[in-house]
Amino acid sequence: MDYIVYNEPFDHLPLSYFLNLSSRLFTCSHFFTSSHSSSLLLISHIILLFLPLTQPFWSPATFYHSILNQALSLRVFKMPVLSKEAILPERTDIDRSKCTRMVPMRVLGLGLSRTGTNSLRSALRILGYDDTYHGFAAFMENPRDCEMWLKALTAKFNGQGKPFGREEFDQLLGHCQAVTDIPVVCFAPELIQAYPEAKVILTHRDINAWHASVMETIINQVDNPVTNLATRYFLIFCRASFQLPRKVSVHVCQSYYQDFKLNGKQIYREHYALVDSLVPEDNLLHYLIEEGWEPLCRFLGQPIPDVPFPYGNTAAEVLAKTKAFIVVEAMHTLWRFCAFWVFVVAIIVSAFHLLFAFKEVLGFFLRLLWVICCS
């Protein structure tokens, strides 16, 4: 085991705003209650309190806030060394709700996770399908995608909000010519209806091997004490990227309290039967990753490339990525929780400070008024 150091920018908006405002409240309350503070200082710090929260200002509190911000941006945890990029790729922060379709949707990979979806993604990229969307990779590469996927899942399974159609999928997936893996496969009927011109690939795997692999790499990780505690009792502090796997697990895999052990194989059969019934035979490829390039290229009308087929994404690699994902998201949840309570405590303490300060000021003005009236 080695240590992987993962530098990820701290949440710049809500948390740094909370900490910044907390710093300002502490600073202002300090000047209100300080015996050395002049009227000019009091006025300047009252103005300071209402400046935009992004406006920098000098005070000891700012210095400590800066140190805390830097400290929280560093994540260190034990992980089997594959490569930093393989486990935790660089992240982007793209708001897909403002995007639109830029390339045609050409391939729908609707096989379930752990049937070779990552290998299919790599193969499609080699064949020129740029980009090819893979759900788990998207969680790590552009976490904001999860916000839209949560809306889509909530609309479909809870009846809240507008169901996703071609317009919404064009926003979310408009940069992609092909898609694979969860949460894409949760919307197989909707995607087939939205993109009838796209070819459909169903990756298969021996059902017993598939069930064991999903249990080991996904279900046992999603249904662990850390994720259960965070997503059940601290949900408001969890990012969308942490909420999404749990929601997919509960609504699609029906794995709440490990029920996937009992009904996982039936879910597999029902999913493949559903896709099979919705897609014309000449537009559907039932595909085993072990078959390599030949059936895939024949179906897509592409020449066989001069490179080996990209087999990969072993159980060990997926397990490492999943654990890394959970660690990062759990730490974000903890930071948000702590920052919220720092803010609350700052408000309470500052309120008490200001209360005593105003009592002093009120007493001063009453005494001044008495002197004026009596003179």
C-alpha positions as a Markdown table, in Angstrom:
| # | Residue | x | y | z |
|---|---|---|---|---|
| 1 | Met | 0.0 | 0.0 | 0.0 |
| 2 | Asp | 1.2 | 3.5 | -0.8 |
| 3 | Tyr | -0.4 | 6.9 | 0.0 |
| 4 | Ile | -2.2 | 8.7 | -2.8 |
| 5 | Val | -2.5 | 12.5 | -2.2 |
| 6 | Tyr | -5.6 | 13.8 | -3.9 |
| 7 | Asn | -5.8 | 17.6 | -4.2 |
| 8 | Glu | -9.3 | 18.7 | -4.9 |
| 9 | Pro | -10.5 | 22.3 | -4.7 |
| 10 | Phe | -12.5 | 23.0 | -1.5 |
| 11 | Asp | -16.2 | 23.7 | -2.1 |
| 12 | His | -15.8 | 27.4 | -3.0 |
| 13 | Leu | -19.4 | 28.5 | -2.8 |
| 14 | Pro | -21.6 | 27.5 | 0.2 |
| 15 | Leu | -18.8 | 26.4 | 2.6 |
| 16 | Ser | -16.3 | 29.1 | 2.1 |
| 17 | Tyr | -19.2 | 31.6 | 2.3 |
| 18 | Phe | -20.2 | 30.2 | 5.6 |
| 19 | Leu | -16.6 | 30.3 | 6.9 |
| 20 | Asn | -16.1 | 33.8 | 5.5 |
| 21 | Leu | -19.2 | 35.1 | 7.1 |
| 22 | Ser | -18.4 | 33.4 | 10.3 |
| 23 | Ser | -15.0 | 35.1 | 10.3 |
| 24 | Arg | -16.6 | 38.4 | 9.7 |
| 25 | Leu | -19.1 | 37.9 | 12.5 |
| 26 | Phe | -16.4 | 37.0 | 15.0 |
| 27 | Thr | -14.3 | 40.0 | 13.9 |
| 28 | Cys | -17.1 | 42.5 | 14.1 |
| 29 | Ser | -18.3 | 41.2 | 17.5 |
| 30 | His | -14.7 | 41.4 | 18.7 |
| 31 | Phe | -14.5 | 45.1 | 17.7 |
| 32 | Phe | -17.9 | 45.9 | 19.2 |
| 33 | Thr | -16.9 | 44.5 | 22.6 |
| 34 | Ser | -13.3 | 45.7 | 22.5 |
| 35 | Ser | -12.6 | 48.6 | 24.9 |
| 36 | His | -10.1 | 50.0 | 22.4 |
| 37 | Ser | -12.4 | 50.2 | 19.4 |
| 38 | Ser | -13.2 | 53.7 | 18.1 |
| 39 | Ser | -16.4 | 54.8 | 16.4 |
| 40 | Leu | -14.6 | 54.8 | 13.1 |
| 41 | Leu | -13.5 | 51.2 | 13.5 |
| 42 | Leu | -17.0 | 50.2 | 14.6 |
| 43 | Ile | -18.6 | 51.8 | 11.5 |
| 44 | Ser | -15.9 | 50.3 | 9.2 |
| 45 | His | -16.6 | 46.8 | 10.5 |
| 46 | Ile | -20.3 | 47.2 | 10.3 |
| 47 | Ile | -19.8 | 48.1 | 6.6 |
| 48 | Leu | -17.4 | 45.2 | 6.2 |
| 49 | Leu | -20.1 | 42.7 | 7.5 |
| 50 | Phe | -22.4 | 43.6 | 4.6 |
| 51 | Leu | -19.8 | 43.6 | 1.8 |
| 52 | Pro | -20.1 | 40.8 | -0.8 |
| 53 | Leu | -18.9 | 37.5 | 0.8 |
| 54 | Thr | -16.4 | 37.1 | -2.0 |
| 55 | Gln | -14.8 | 40.4 | -1.1 |
| 56 | Pro | -11.5 | 39.7 | 0.7 |
| 57 | Phe | -10.6 | 41.6 | 3.9 |
| 58 | Trp | -7.8 | 41.6 | 6.3 |
| 59 | Ser | -8.2 | 40.2 | 9.9 |
| 60 | Pro | -6.7 | 37.4 | 11.9 |
| 61 | Ala | -9.9 | 35.4 | 11.2 |
| 62 | Thr | -9.2 | 35.7 | 7.4 |
| 63 | Phe | -5.8 | 34.2 | 8.0 |
| 64 | Tyr | -7.2 | 31.2 | 9.9 |
| 65 | His | -9.9 | 30.8 | 7.3 |
| 66 | Ser | -7.3 | 30.7 | 4.6 |
| 67 | Ile | -5.3 | 28.0 | 6.5 |
| 68 | Leu | -8.5 | 26.0 | 7.1 |
| 69 | Asn | -9.4 | 26.3 | 3.4 |
| 70 | Gln | -6.0 | 25.0 | 2.3 |
| 71 | Ala | -6.0 | 22.2 | 4.9 |
| 72 | Leu | -9.4 | 21.0 | 3.8 |
| 73 | Ser | -8.3 | 20.9 | 0.2 |
| 74 | Leu | -5.9 | 18.0 | 0.9 |
| 75 | Arg | -7.2 | 14.5 | 1.0 |
| 76 | Val | -4.8 | 11.7 | 2.0 |
| 77 | Phe | -5.9 | 8.1 | 2.2 |
| 78 | Lys | -4.6 | 4.6 | 1.6 |
| 79 | Met | -5.4 | 3.0 | -1.7 |
| 80 | Pro | -3.8 | 0.3 | -3.9 |
| 81 | Val | -1.6 | 2.0 | -6.4 |
| 82 | Leu | -3.1 | 1.8 | -9.9 |
| 83 | Ser | -2.4 | 5.4 | -10.8 |
| 84 | Lys | -3.8 | 8.6 | -9.5 |
| 85 | Glu | -5.5 | 9.3 | -12.8 |
| 86 | Ala | -7.1 | 5.9 | -13.0 |
| 87 | Ile | -8.6 | 6.1 | -9.5 |
| 88 | Leu | -9.4 | 9.8 | -9.2 |
| 89 | Pro | -9.3 | 11.6 | -12.6 |
| 90 | Glu | -9.2 | 15.4 | -12.9 |
| 91 | Arg | -12.6 | 16.9 | -12.4 |
| 92 | Thr | -14.5 | 19.5 | -14.4 |
| 93 | Asp | -17.4 | 21.6 | -13.2 |
| 94 | Ile | -19.8 | 21.9 | -16.2 |
| 95 | Asp | -23.4 | 22.7 | -15.7 |
| 96 | Arg | -25.1 | 20.4 | -18.3 |
| 97 | Ser | -28.5 | 22.1 | -17.9 |
| 98 | Lys | -27.1 | 25.0 | -19.9 |
| 99 | Cys | -25.7 | 22.7 | -22.7 |
| 100 | Thr | -27.3 | 21.3 | -25.8 |
| 101 | Arg | -26.6 | 18.6 | -28.3 |
| 102 | Met | -23.3 | 19.1 | -30.2 |
| 103 | Val | -22.8 | 15.7 | -31.8 |
| 104 | Pro | -25.4 | 13.0 | -32.9 |
| 105 | Met | -26.2 | 10.2 | -30.5 |
| 106 | Arg | -25.1 | 7.0 | -32.4 |
| 107 | Val | -24.8 | 4.2 | -29.8 |
| 108 | Leu | -26.8 | 3.3 | -26.7 |
| 109 | Gly | -24.9 | 0.8 | -24.6 |
| 110 | Leu | -27.6 | -0.5 | -22.3 |
| 111 | Gly | -26.0 | -3.5 | -20.7 |
| 112 | Leu | -25.9 | -3.4 | -16.9 |
| 113 | Ser | -22.8 | -2.5 | -14.9 |
| 114 | Arg | -20.1 | -5.2 | -14.5 |
| 115 | Thr | -20.9 | -6.7 | -17.9 |
| 116 | Gly | -17.9 | -5.0 | -19.7 |
| 117 | Thr | -19.4 | -1.4 | -20.0 |
| 118 | Asn | -16.0 | 0.2 | -19.3 |
| 119 | Ser | -14.3 | -1.9 | -21.9 |
| 120 | Leu | -17.1 | -1.1 | -24.3 |
| 121 | Arg | -16.5 | 2.6 | -23.6 |
| 122 | Ser | -12.8 | 2.3 | -24.4 |
| 123 | Ala | -13.5 | 0.4 | -27.6 |
| 124 | Leu | -16.1 | 2.9 | -28.8 |
| 125 | Arg | -13.6 | 5.7 | -28.1 |
| 126 | Ile | -11.0 | 3.9 | -30.2 |
| 127 | Leu | -13.6 | 3.6 | -33.0 |
| 128 | Gly | -14.1 | 7.4 | -32.9 |
| 129 | Tyr | -17.3 | 7.7 | -30.9 |
| 130 | Asp | -16.2 | 10.8 | -29.1 |
| 131 | Asp | -17.2 | 11.1 | -26.3 |
| 132 | Thr | -18.6 | 7.9 | -24.9 |
| 133 | Tyr | -20.4 | 8.4 | -21.6 |
| 134 | His | -19.9 | 6.1 | -18.7 |
| 135 | Gly | -21.9 | 6.7 | -15.6 |
| 136 | Phe | -19.4 | 5.9 | -12.9 |
| 137 | Ala | -16.7 | 7.8 | -14.7 |
| 138 | Ala | -19.0 | 10.7 | -14.9 |
| 139 | Phe | -19.5 | 10.8 | -11.1 |
| 140 | Met | -15.7 | 11.3 | -10.9 |
| 141 | Glu | -15.1 | 13.4 | -14.0 |
| 142 | Asn | -17.9 | 15.9 | -13.8 |
| 143 | Pro | -19.8 | 15.5 | -10.5 |
| 144 | Arg | -22.4 | 18.1 | -11.4 |
| 145 | Asp | -23.9 | 15.6 | -13.9 |
| 146 | Cys | -25.3 | 13.9 | -10.8 |
| 147 | Glu | -27.6 | 16.9 | -10.1 |
| 148 | Met | -29.4 | 16.3 | -13.3 |
| 149 | Trp | -29.4 | 12.5 | -12.9 |
| 150 | Leu | -31.0 | 12.9 | -9.5 |
| 151 | Lys | -33.8 | 15.1 | -11.0 |
| 152 | Ala | -34.3 | 12.4 | -13.7 |
| 153 | Leu | -34.5 | 9.6 | -11.1 |
| 154 | Thr | -36.8 | 11.6 | -8.8 |
| 155 | Ala | -39.1 | 12.3 | -11.7 |
| 156 | Lys | -39.2 | 8.7 | -12.9 |
| 157 | Phe | -39.5 | 6.8 | -9.6 |
| 158 | Asn | -41.1 | 9.4 | -7.3 |
| 159 | Gly | -43.3 | 11.3 | -9.8 |
| 160 | Gln | -41.8 | 14.6 | -8.8 |
| 161 | Gly | -40.8 | 17.0 | -11.6 |
| 162 | Lys | -40.8 | 16.7 | -15.4 |
| 163 | Pro | -39.8 | 13.3 | -16.8 |
| 164 | Phe | -36.7 | 13.4 | -19.0 |
| 165 | Gly | -37.2 | 13.3 | -22.7 |
| 166 | Arg | -34.9 | 14.1 | -25.7 |
| 167 | Glu | -34.6 | 17.8 | -24.8 |
| 168 | Glu | -33.3 | 17.0 | -21.3 |
| 169 | Phe | -31.0 | 14.1 | -22.4 |
| 170 | Asp | -29.6 | 16.4 | -25.1 |
| 171 | Gln | -28.6 | 18.8 | -22.4 |
| 172 | Leu | -27.0 | 16.1 | -20.2 |
| 173 | Leu | -25.5 | 13.9 | -22.9 |
| 174 | Gly | -25.2 | 16.4 | -25.8 |
| 175 | His | -21.4 | 16.1 | -25.9 |
| 176 | Cys | -21.6 | 12.3 | -26.4 |
| 177 | Gln | -22.1 | 10.1 | -29.4 |
| 178 | Ala | -22.4 | 7.0 | -27.2 |
| 179 | Val | -23.5 | 6.1 | -23.6 |
| 180 | Thr | -23.0 | 3.2 | -21.3 |
| 181 | Asp | -23.5 | 2.0 | -17.7 |
| 182 | Ile | -25.5 | 3.4 | -14.8 |
| 183 | Pro | -27.4 | 5.7 | -14.4 |
| 184 | Val | -27.9 | 5.6 | -18.2 |
| 185 | Val | -29.3 | 2.1 | -18.1 |
| 186 | Cys | -32.0 | 3.2 | -15.6 |
| 187 | Phe | -33.5 | 5.1 | -18.5 |
| 188 | Ala | -33.3 | 2.4 | -21.2 |
| 189 | Pro | -36.9 | 2.9 | -22.5 |
| 190 | Glu | -36.7 | 6.7 | -22.4 |
| 191 | Leu | -33.4 | 6.7 | -24.3 |
| 192 | Ile | -34.6 | 4.2 | -26.9 |
| 193 | Gln | -37.6 | 6.4 | -27.5 |
| 194 | Ala | -35.6 | 9.6 | -27.5 |
| 195 | Tyr | -32.9 | 8.3 | -30.0 |
| 196 | Pro | -34.6 | 5.7 | -32.2 |
| 197 | Glu | -31.8 | 6.3 | -34.8 |
| 198 | Ala | -29.1 | 5.1 | -32.4 |
| 199 | Lys | -27.8 | 1.5 | -32.5 |
| 200 | Val | -28.3 | -0.5 | -29.2 |
| 201 | Ile | -25.6 | -2.7 | -27.7 |
| 202 | Leu | -26.5 | -5.1 | -24.8 |
| 203 | Thr | -23.3 | -6.4 | -23.1 |
| 204 | His | -23.8 | -9.8 | -21.5 |
| 205 | Arg | -22.0 | -11.8 | -18.8 |
| 206 | Asp | -22.6 | -15.1 | -17.1 |
| 207 | Ile | -25.3 | -14.2 | -14.7 |
| 208 | Asn | -23.7 | -15.9 | -11.6 |
| 209 | Ala | -20.3 | -14.2 | -12.3 |
| 210 | Trp | -22.1 | -10.9 | -12.8 |
| 211 | His | -24.1 | -11.2 | -9.6 |
| 212 | Ala | -21.1 | -12.0 | -7.5 |
| 213 | Ser | -19.1 | -9.1 | -9.1 |
| 214 | Val | -21.9 | -6.5 | -8.5 |
| 215 | Met | -22.2 | -7.7 | -4.9 |
| 216 | Glu | -18.5 | -7.3 | -4.3 |
| 217 | Thr | -17.7 | -4.1 | -6.1 |
| 218 | Ile | -21.0 | -2.1 | -5.8 |
| 219 | Ile | -23.6 | -3.3 | -3.4 |
| 220 | Asn | -21.3 | -4.0 | -0.5 |
| 221 | Gln | -19.8 | -0.6 | -0.9 |
| 222 | Val | -23.0 | 1.4 | -1.3 |
| 223 | Asp | -24.7 | -0.5 | 1.6 |
| 224 | Asn | -21.9 | 0.2 | 4.1 |
| 225 | Pro | -22.1 | 2.0 | 7.5 |
| 226 | Val | -20.5 | 5.2 | 6.1 |
| 227 | Thr | -22.8 | 5.7 | 3.2 |
| 228 | Asn | -25.8 | 4.6 | 5.1 |
| 229 | Leu | -25.1 | 7.0 | 7.9 |
| 230 | Ala | -24.4 | 9.9 | 5.5 |
| 231 | Thr | -27.3 | 9.4 | 3.1 |
| 232 | Arg | -29.9 | 8.6 | 5.7 |
| 233 | Tyr | -29.1 | 11.1 | 8.5 |
| 234 | Phe | -26.9 | 13.8 | 6.9 |
| 235 | Leu | -28.5 | 13.9 | 3.5 |
| 236 | Ile | -28.8 | 17.7 | 3.3 |
| 237 | Phe | -25.0 | 17.9 | 3.6 |
| 238 | Cys | -24.3 | 15.2 | 0.9 |
| 239 | Arg | -23.4 | 16.3 | -2.6 |
| 240 | Ala | -25.5 | 15.0 | -5.4 |
| 241 | Ser | -22.7 | 12.7 | -6.5 |
| 242 | Phe | -22.9 | 11.0 | -3.1 |
| 243 | Gln | -26.7 | 10.7 | -3.1 |
| 244 | Leu | -27.0 | 9.3 | -6.7 |
| 245 | Pro | -25.4 | 5.8 | -6.2 |
| 246 | Arg | -27.6 | 5.2 | -3.2 |
| 247 | Lys | -30.7 | 6.3 | -5.1 |
| 248 | Val | -29.8 | 4.1 | -8.1 |
| 249 | Ser | -29.2 | 1.2 | -5.7 |
| 250 | Val | -32.5 | 1.5 | -4.0 |
| 251 | His | -34.8 | 2.3 | -7.0 |
| 252 | Val | -33.1 | 0.2 | -9.7 |
| 253 | Cys | -31.1 | -2.6 | -8.1 |
| 254 | Gln | -33.6 | -2.8 | -5.2 |
| 255 | Ser | -30.7 | -3.4 | -2.9 |
| 256 | Tyr | -32.0 | -1.7 | 0.2 |
| 257 | Tyr | -30.8 | -3.8 | 3.2 |
| 258 | Gln | -28.9 | -6.1 | 0.8 |
| 259 | Asp | -32.1 | -7.3 | -1.0 |
| 260 | Phe | -29.9 | -7.6 | -4.2 |
| 261 | Lys | -28.7 | -11.0 | -2.9 |
| 262 | Leu | -32.2 | -12.3 | -3.4 |
| 263 | Asn | -33.5 | -10.4 | -6.5 |
| 264 | Gly | -30.4 | -9.4 | -8.3 |
| 265 | Lys | -30.5 | -12.1 | -10.9 |
| 266 | Gln | -34.2 | -11.5 | -11.6 |
| 267 | Ile | -33.4 | -7.8 | -12.2 |
| 268 | Tyr | -30.8 | -8.8 | -14.7 |
| 269 | Arg | -33.3 | -11.0 | -16.6 |
| 270 | Glu | -36.0 | -8.4 | -16.6 |
| 271 | His | -33.8 | -5.6 | -17.8 |
| 272 | Tyr | -32.4 | -7.6 | -20.8 |
| 273 | Ala | -35.9 | -8.8 | -21.7 |
| 274 | Leu | -37.2 | -5.2 | -21.6 |
| 275 | Val | -34.5 | -3.9 | -23.9 |
| 276 | Asp | -34.9 | -6.9 | -26.2 |
| 277 | Ser | -38.7 | -6.1 | -26.5 |
| 278 | Leu | -38.2 | -2.4 | -27.3 |
| 279 | Val | -35.5 | -2.6 | -30.0 |
| 280 | Pro | -35.8 | -4.0 | -33.6 |
| 281 | Glu | -33.7 | -7.0 | -34.1 |
| 282 | Asp | -31.6 | -5.4 | -36.9 |
| 283 | Asn | -30.7 | -2.5 | -34.6 |
| 284 | Leu | -29.6 | -4.6 | -31.5 |
| 285 | Leu | -26.4 | -6.4 | -30.8 |
| 286 | His | -26.2 | -8.9 | -28.0 |
| 287 | Tyr | -22.5 | -8.8 | -27.2 |
| 288 | Leu | -19.9 | -10.6 | -25.0 |
| 289 | Ile | -16.8 | -8.5 | -24.4 |
| 290 | Glu | -14.7 | -11.7 | -24.8 |
| 291 | Glu | -15.7 | -11.7 | -28.5 |
| 292 | Gly | -13.5 | -8.7 | -29.2 |
| 293 | Trp | -13.6 | -6.4 | -32.2 |
| 294 | Glu | -15.2 | -8.5 | -34.9 |
| 295 | Pro | -18.9 | -8.6 | -34.0 |
| 296 | Leu | -18.8 | -5.0 | -32.6 |
| 297 | Cys | -17.2 | -3.5 | -35.7 |
| 298 | Arg | -19.4 | -5.5 | -38.0 |
| 299 | Phe | -22.5 | -4.3 | -36.2 |
| 300 | Leu | -21.4 | -0.6 | -36.3 |
| 301 | Gly | -20.0 | -0.8 | -39.8 |
| 302 | Gln | -16.5 | 0.1 | -38.7 |
| 303 | Pro | -13.2 | -1.3 | -39.9 |
| 304 | Ile | -11.4 | -3.4 | -37.3 |
| 305 | Pro | -8.6 | -1.2 | -35.7 |
| 306 | Asp | -5.0 | -2.2 | -35.6 |
| 307 | Val | -4.9 | -2.3 | -31.8 |
| 308 | Pro | -5.7 | -4.9 | -29.2 |
| 309 | Phe | -9.2 | -4.8 | -27.8 |
| 310 | Pro | -9.2 | -2.8 | -24.5 |
| 311 | Tyr | -10.1 | -5.4 | -21.9 |
| 312 | Gly | -9.9 | -4.0 | -18.3 |
| 313 | Asn | -11.7 | -2.6 | -15.3 |
| 314 | Thr | -11.1 | -5.6 | -13.1 |
| 315 | Ala | -12.9 | -6.1 | -9.8 |
| 316 | Ala | -9.8 | -4.9 | -7.9 |
| 317 | Glu | -9.7 | -1.7 | -10.0 |
| 318 | Val | -13.5 | -1.0 | -9.6 |
| 319 | Leu | -13.2 | -1.7 | -5.9 |
| 320 | Ala | -10.3 | 0.8 | -5.6 |
| 321 | Lys | -12.3 | 3.5 | -7.5 |
| 322 | Thr | -15.4 | 2.9 | -5.5 |
| 323 | Lys | -13.6 | 3.1 | -2.2 |
| 324 | Ala | -11.8 | 6.3 | -3.3 |
| 325 | Phe | -15.1 | 7.8 | -4.4 |
| 326 | Ile | -16.8 | 7.0 | -1.0 |
| 327 | Val | -13.8 | 8.4 | 0.9 |
| 328 | Val | -13.9 | 11.7 | -1.0 |
| 329 | Glu | -17.6 | 12.1 | -0.8 |
| 330 | Ala | -17.8 | 11.2 | 2.9 |
| 331 | Met | -15.1 | 13.8 | 3.6 |
| 332 | His | -17.0 | 16.4 | 1.7 |
| 333 | Thr | -20.1 | 15.6 | 3.7 |
| 334 | Leu | -18.1 | 15.9 | 6.9 |
| 335 | Trp | -16.7 | 19.3 | 5.8 |
| 336 | Arg | -20.1 | 20.6 | 5.0 |
| 337 | Phe | -21.5 | 19.4 | 8.3 |
| 338 | Cys | -18.7 | 21.0 | 10.3 |
| 339 | Ala | -18.8 | 24.3 | 8.3 |
| 340 | Phe | -22.5 | 24.5 | 8.9 |
| 341 | Trp | -22.1 | 24.2 | 12.7 |
| 342 | Val | -19.1 | 26.6 | 12.7 |
| 343 | Phe | -21.5 | 29.1 | 11.1 |
| 344 | Val | -24.3 | 28.4 | 13.6 |
| 345 | Val | -21.9 | 28.7 | 16.6 |
| 346 | Ala | -20.5 | 31.9 | 15.1 |
| 347 | Ile | -24.0 | 33.4 | 14.8 |
| 348 | Ile | -24.8 | 32.5 | 18.4 |
| 349 | Val | -21.6 | 33.7 | 19.9 |
| 350 | Ser | -21.6 | 36.9 | 17.9 |
| 351 | Ala | -25.2 | 37.5 | 18.9 |
| 352 | Phe | -24.3 | 37.3 | 22.5 |
| 353 | His | -21.3 | 39.6 | 22.0 |
| 354 | Leu | -23.4 | 42.1 | 20.2 |
| 355 | Leu | -26.1 | 41.9 | 22.8 |
| 356 | Phe | -23.7 | 42.8 | 25.5 |
| 357 | Ala | -22.1 | 45.5 | 23.3 |
| 358 | Phe | -25.5 | 47.1 | 22.6 |
| 359 | Lys | -26.3 | 47.1 | 26.3 |
| 360 | Glu | -23.1 | 49.0 | 26.9 |
| 361 | Val | -23.9 | 51.4 | 24.0 |
| 362 | Leu | -27.5 | 51.9 | 25.2 |
| 363 | Gly | -26.3 | 52.6 | 28.8 |
| 364 | Phe | -23.8 | 55.1 | 27.4 |
| 365 | Phe | -26.6 | 57.0 | 25.4 |
| 366 | Leu | -29.0 | 56.9 | 28.4 |
| 367 | Arg | -26.3 | 58.4 | 30.6 |
| 368 | Leu | -25.5 | 61.0 | 28.0 |
| 369 | Leu | -29.2 | 61.8 | 27.6 |
| 370 | Trp | -29.5 | 62.2 | 31.4 |
| 371 | Val | -26.5 | 64.6 | 31.5 |
| 372 | Ile | -27.9 | 66.6 | 28.6 |
| 373 | Cys | -31.3 | 66.8 | 30.2 |
| 374 | Cys | -29.9 | 67.8 | 33.6 |
| 375 | Ser | -27.5 | 70.4 | 32.3 |
